[in-house]
Amino acid sequence: MFETQVILDNRDLELPITFSASPASAIVIEELRKYQTHEIPDVDDNEESYRQYKEFLERALKPLGLYREEFLPATASLCYRVTYCDETAAIFRLTPVGDKSIYHRLIPGASRKRILEVNNVAVEPAYRGDLLLGIIMKNCALLSHTLGFEIVAGIVRYEVLPMFVDFGTVPVHHEAIHLLGDDTICDYITYFMTREQAHVDYALARSYHYFHRKVTMKNIQTDVESRQPRGTARIGA
């Protein structure tokens, strides 16, 4: 089992299992090390780091119509921020859920399991579609295992669900949830199993494969575009 600081320090990039699905690449690892995850020590309005967390959450989610006071962290929550080159790029939180939660009801085989919920995922617009979402999901899986939980899960909007599933989370087919009370906005559960070491090994290998693919394809695209005459439309544009 990892110590939390191993995860926050990106030391999982030193483990052989990380490279079992894609080869170690200095270029990919260098890019990943630009992202750092930091735990916010106290969910307390008197703490500056927590006030900044709340401000970031409101600034990121209000324009999307996703901000609600009831979505703010509870005292049992663990809050995190992710930096890119020392600038805050995203936040997220992890909260234990009670044994009669919607996750226990809708995730197959989840009855009586210890479940950690991911929410308050908010990303600066400049980083959307980058590696950041994958980094958050990988760290959620590793932290869930380290903290002794068997499942880490979240409820996400249908339109962005494919991004999570592409990374490797497990979607659940159930009646649509309407978190915001709007029947036209459909939300679904997706999750990682995190009880066994094999689950962690999968998260490590899958996440690095995802990062390797993203970085490599971005570099290939840059090379191709640099060779195209000016004014040539991108394929698929």
C-alpha positions in Angstrom: 0.0 0.0 0.0 1.3 3.5 -0.9 1.8 6.3 1.5 -0.2 9.4 0.6 2.9 11.4 0.1 4.2 8.9 -2.5 1.2 9.7 -4.6 1.3 13.4 -4.1 5.0 13.4 -5.0 4.5 11.5 -8.3 6.7 8.7 -7.1 4.4 6.2 -8.7 6.3 7.2 -11.9 9.3 5.2 -10.5 7.4 1.9 -10.3 7.9 -0.8 -13.0 4.2 -1.7 -13.1 3.5 1.9 -14.4 5.2 1.0 -17.7 3.7 -2.4 -18.2 1.4 -1.2 -21.0 3.5 1.6 -22.6 7.3 2.2 -22.5 8.9 4.7 -20.2 9.4 7.9 -22.0 11.5 10.8 -20.7 9.3 13.2 -22.6 6.1 11.9 -21.1 7.5 11.7 -17.6 8.9 15.2 -17.8 5.5 16.5 -18.8 3.7 14.6 -16.0 6.2 15.9 -13.3 5.0 19.5 -14.1 1.7 18.5 -12.4 1.8 18.3 -8.6 -1.1 17.4 -6.2 -1.4 19.1 -2.9 -3.6 18.2 0.0 -5.5 21.1 1.7 -4.9 20.4 5.4 -8.2 21.7 6.9 -11.7 22.2 5.7 -12.0 25.4 7.7 -13.1 28.9 6.5 -10.4 30.3 8.8 -7.7 28.7 6.6 -6.5 30.6 3.6 -5.9 27.5 1.5 -9.5 26.4 2.0 -10.9 29.8 1.2 -8.9 29.8 -2.0 -10.3 26.3 -2.7 -13.9 27.6 -2.3 -13.2 30.6 -4.5 -11.7 28.5 -7.2 -14.7 26.1 -7.1 -17.2 29.0 -7.4 -15.3 30.7 -10.2 -15.0 27.5 -12.2 -18.5 26.1 -11.7 -20.8 29.1 -11.6 -20.5 30.0 -15.3 -21.4 26.3 -16.1 -24.5 26.4 -13.9 -23.0 23.7 -11.7 -22.3 25.6 -8.4 -24.5 24.8 -5.4 -23.7 25.6 -1.7 -24.7 22.0 -0.8 -21.8 20.8 -3.0 -19.2 22.4 -0.7 -17.0 20.1 1.3 -18.1 18.5 4.6 -15.8 18.2 7.5 -15.0 14.6 6.6 -13.8 15.6 3.1 -10.3 15.6 1.9 -9.6 18.5 -0.5 -6.8 18.8 -3.0 -5.5 21.2 -5.6 -3.4 20.4 -8.6 -0.8 22.7 -9.9 0.9 23.0 -13.2 4.3 24.6 -13.1 3.3 25.9 -9.6 0.1 27.5 -10.8 -3.3 26.1 -9.6 -5.0 24.3 -12.5 -7.7 22.3 -10.8 -9.2 21.1 -7.5 -11.1 18.0 -6.4 -12.3 16.4 -3.1 -12.8 13.0 -1.7 -15.6 12.2 0.8 -16.5 8.9 2.5 -20.2 8.0 1.9 -22.7 6.3 4.2 -23.6 2.7 3.7 -27.0 3.5 2.2 -25.7 5.8 -0.5 -26.8 5.9 -4.1 -23.5 4.3 -5.0 -24.2 1.3 -2.8 -27.6 1.0 -4.5 -26.5 1.4 -8.1 -22.9 0.0 -8.4 -23.1 -3.8 -8.9 -21.7 -5.7 -6.0 -21.2 -2.5 -3.9 -23.4 -3.4 -1.0 -21.5 -3.0 2.3 -18.3 -1.9 0.6 -16.4 1.2 1.8 -16.9 3.9 -0.9 -15.1 7.2 -1.5 -16.9 9.8 -3.5 -15.1 12.2 -5.9 -16.6 15.6 -6.4 -15.9 19.3 -6.7 -13.7 18.5 -9.8 -13.1 21.9 -11.2 -10.5 22.7 -13.9 -9.2 26.0 -15.3 -10.5 26.4 -18.9 -6.9 26.4 -20.3 -6.3 22.9 -19.1 -9.6 21.2 -20.2 -8.8 18.4 -22.6 -5.2 18.2 -21.4 -3.7 15.5 -19.1 -5.2 17.0 -16.0 -8.4 15.0 -15.8 -6.4 11.8 -16.1 -4.0 12.9 -13.3 -7.0 13.6 -11.0 -8.6 10.2 -11.7 -5.3 8.3 -11.3 -4.6 10.0 -8.0 -8.2 9.4 -6.8 -7.8 5.7 -7.4 -4.4 5.5 -5.6 -5.6 7.6 -2.7 -8.8 5.5 -2.3 -6.7 2.4 -2.0 -4.2 4.0 0.4 -7.1 5.3 2.6 -8.6 1.8 2.8 -11.6 2.2 0.5 -12.8 -0.5 -1.9 -14.4 1.8 -4.5 -13.9 5.4 -5.6 -16.8 6.7 -7.5 -18.4 9.9 -8.9 -21.5 11.2 -10.7 -20.8 12.9 -13.9 -22.8 14.5 -16.7 -23.6 12.3 -19.7 -21.8 14.6 -22.1 -18.5 14.2 -20.3 -18.9 10.6 -19.3 -17.0 9.3 -22.4 -13.9 11.2 -21.2 -13.9 9.3 -17.9 -14.6 5.9 -19.6 -11.8 6.6 -22.1 -9.4 6.9 -19.2 -10.5 3.6 -17.8 -13.3 4.1 -15.2 -16.3 1.7 -15.2 -19.6 3.3 -16.2 -22.9 2.1 -14.6 -26.1 1.7 -16.7 -28.9 3.0 -14.5 -31.9 5.3 -14.7 -30.5 8.8 -15.3 -29.8 10.9 -12.2 -30.7 14.6 -12.3 -28.4 16.2 -9.7 -29.4 19.8 -10.6 -33.1 19.0 -10.7 -33.3 19.5 -14.5 -34.8 16.5 -16.3 -32.9 17.4 -19.5 -29.5 17.1 -17.7 -28.6 13.4 -17.2 -25.9 12.3 -14.8 -24.4 8.8 -14.4 -22.1 7.0 -12.0 -18.6 5.9 -13.0 -16.0 4.3 -10.7 -12.8 2.4 -10.1 -12.4 -0.6 -7.9 -9.6 0.0 -5.4 -9.6 -2.8 -2.8 -6.9 -5.0 -4.2 -3.3 -4.4 -5.3 -4.3 -5.6 -8.8 -6.8 -2.7 -9.0 -4.0 -0.2 -8.2 -1.7 -1.9 -10.7 -4.4 -1.5 -13.4 -4.9 2.2 -12.5 -1.1 2.8 -12.8 -0.6 1.0 -16.1 -3.8 2.3 -17.6 -3.1 5.9 -16.6 0.4 5.9 -17.9 -0.7 4.4 -21.2 -3.3 7.2 -21.4 -0.7 9.9 -20.7 1.8 8.3 -23.2 -0.9 8.3 -25.9 -2.0 11.8 -25.2 1.5 13.3 -25.2 2.7 11.3 -28.2 -0.3 12.1 -30.3 0.0 15.8 -29.5 3.6 15.8 -30.6 2.8 13.9 -33.8 0.0 16.4 -34.5 2.5 19.3 -34.0 5.0 17.7 -36.4 2.4 17.2 -39.1 0.9 20.7 -38.8 4.4 22.2 -38.9 4.9 20.6 -42.3 1.6 21.7 -43.8 1.5 24.9 -45.9 -0.1 27.8 -44.2 -3.8 28.0 -44.6 -4.2 24.2 -45.0 -7.2 23.0 -42.9 -6.6 20.5 -40.2 -8.0 17.0 -40.8 -11.3 16.8 -39.1 -11.5 20.5 -38.5 
